[in-house]
Amino acid sequence: MTSAEAGGFAAAKEGLKAVSAQTQSINQSVGAGMLSLDPEVAEKAAKRVEEEIEALQGLYSRALALQRVKGLGDYPDGQQLAKRFQDKAVDAEAGALPLIRLLQGELVKQAEAFRGAARDYRSIDDQNADDLSRGIQ
């Protein structure tokens, strides 16, 4: 177990998996024709997700400071502690910075999924309108 995993980012990694599963579920429902959203509702949902992406950018900027911890001294204990902070920031498996970027990427996919559901809604609406107009003629 890395120091990043031991430092509490394992729960964040599990949260990322949950968001990924939610995005996949939305995409599967849209792809199967089981989910279509009113375009206005879908856009509001996508915008809300994009607000979260922006908030994560601020968190990312603050977490960058963990990469270089100064002031802990030149003794081995201080250097080890500084290394643990660095690992918490950049560890490829469980570091804060990679996890934030992965979550942002997943949220981009989720916003796209909501917009895809709106396209399906429009497509179904257009098809219904065509069917009705053919029925009237």
Helices and strands as residue ranges (DSSP letters): H 3-4, I 5-9, H 10-31, H 39-63, G 64-67, H 76-90, H 96-136
